[in-house]
Amino acid sequence: MTESDRSAPARLVSFEGIDGAGKSTLIAGVAEALRTRGVDPLVTREETTGWLGEAVRRSIDERMDPLATLFLFLADRAHHLAALRPELARGRLVLTDRYHDSTRAYQAVTLADRFDDLDGWLKEVSHDWLITPLRTYLVDIDPEVAVGRMADRGSRTNYEKAAFLGKVRSEYLRIVAAEPERFVVLDGTRPTVELVRVITADLETLGALTPSAAVDG
């Protein structure tokens, strides 16, 4: 990462939350609302859809050593950012469904017996290439509600247990407390349309909807 990357915040906006919080639905709603205003965001996700992202998903599904999964997450993120950097450099608004904070929250739980300070270790290994989001929206929800939502849609992963998700939620809230200026915490039980309005207003206040993020022509 160059010095200019650090001094000028990129229009990278991340959405975080435990599984079942409703992030994907919310991002789709935000993207649609922005396009009606002439802003064409790039919508992306982690894990990515490429083979590195598939390796991450497979490592979770097959219950690989959590340390191996951590390194796969980092490889996928490095590749992801390499693809996003040109878009961010020209001022495009990027909305990502999960990013660095997901690793900080989830792996703090899965690797609790391996790291005394996972945050410190992650900062050391990713400082030179990680891009800090302009804003991070944490969609907060009770783990029992989240698990119920996932059961209703027939979705299952090895992460979808209320007790586990409760620990992850606590890690997210710890991160928010440490970096309150970057986060907006949203009530995941509120109607999506209400949350979309809150987010678009916040992005406008941040200057993320200025002409350099608009659709060409």
ChimeraX attribute file (.defattr): number of C-alpha atoms within 10 A of each C-alpha:
attribute: neighborCount
match mode: 1-to-1
recipient: residues
	/A:1	12
	/A:2	8
	/A:3	8
	/A:4	9
	/A:5	16
	/A:6	14
	/A:7	8
	/A:8	10
	/A:9	14
	/A:10	24
	/A:11	27
	/A:12	24
	/A:13	21
	/A:14	26
	/A:15	25
	/A:16	25
	/A:17	26
	/A:18	29
	/A:19	23
	/A:20	25
	/A:21	24
	/A:22	21
	/A:23	24
	/A:24	16
	/A:25	10
	/A:26	22
	/A:27	21
	/A:28	16
	/A:29	16
	/A:30	22
	/A:31	20
	/A:32	15
	/A:33	17
	/A:34	18
	/A:35	13
	/A:36	9
	/A:37	12
	/A:38	16
	/A:39	22
	/A:40	20
	/A:41	23
	/A:42	16
	/A:43	15
	/A:44	18
	/A:45	17
	/A:46	17
	/A:47	21
	/A:48	21
	/A:49	14
	/A:50	11
	/A:51	11
	/A:52	19
	/A:53	21
	/A:54	15
	/A:55	18
	/A:56	24
	/A:57	19
	/A:58	13
	/A:59	18
	/A:60	17
	/A:61	13
	/A:62	10
	/A:63	11
	/A:64	12
	/A:65	12
	/A:66	16
	/A:67	13
	/A:68	12
	/A:69	20
	/A:70	19
	/A:71	12
	/A:72	20
	/A:73	25
	/A:74	18
	/A:75	14
	/A:76	22
	/A:77	23
	/A:78	15
	/A:79	14
	/A:80	21
	/A:81	15
	/A:82	11
	/A:83	11
	/A:84	16
	/A:85	17
	/A:86	11
	/A:87	19
	/A:88	19
	/A:89	12
	/A:90	12
	/A:91	18
	/A:92	26
	/A:93	25
	/A:94	23
	/A:95	23
	/A:96	23
	/A:97	23
	/A:98	24
	/A:99	22
	/A:100	19
	/A:101	20
	/A:102	21
	/A:103	18
	/A:104	18
	/A:105	25
	/A:106	21
	/A:107	21
	/A:108	21
	/A:109	20
	/A:110	20
	/A:111	15
	/A:112	12
	/A:113	8
	/A:114	12
	/A:115	14
	/A:116	11
	/A:117	10
	/A:118	18
	/A:119	16
	/A:120	10
	/A:121	12
	/A:122	14
	/A:123	11
	/A:124	10
	/A:125	11
	/A:126	15
	/A:127	12
	/A:128	12
	/A:129	15
	/A:130	16
	/A:131	18
	/A:132	19
	/A:133	20
	/A:134	19
	/A:135	23
	/A:136	24
	/A:137	20
	/A:138	25
	/A:139	22
	/A:140	22
	/A:141	21
	/A:142	17
	/A:143	23
	/A:144	14
	/A:145	15
	/A:146	23
	/A:147	20
	/A:148	14
	/A:149	16
	/A:150	17
	/A:151	13
	/A:152	9
	/A:153	9
	/A:154	8
	/A:155	12
	/A:156	13
	/A:157	11
	/A:158	10
	/A:159	16
	/A:160	19
	/A:161	15
	/A:162	18
	/A:163	12
	/A:164	16
	/A:165	24
	/A:166	16
	/A:167	17
	/A:168	25
	/A:169	22
	/A:170	13
	/A:171	20
	/A:172	23
	/A:173	17
	/A:174	13
	/A:175	16
	/A:176	19
	/A:177	11
	/A:178	11
	/A:179	10
	/A:180	13
	/A:181	11
	/A:182	13
	/A:183	20
	/A:184	16
	/A:185	15
	/A:186	16
	/A:187	14
	/A:188	21
	/A:189	15
	/A:190	11
	/A:191	10
	/A:192	19
	/A:193	12
	/A:194	10
	/A:195	19
	/A:196	20
	/A:197	14
	/A:198	14
	/A:199	18
	/A:200	17
	/A:201	12
	/A:202	15
	/A:203	19
	/A:204	11
	/A:205	10
	/A:206	13
	/A:207	11
	/A:208	24
	/A:209	23
	/A:210	15
	/A:211	13
	/A:212	13
	/A:213	22
	/A:214	19
	/A:215	13
	/A:216	9
	/A:217	4
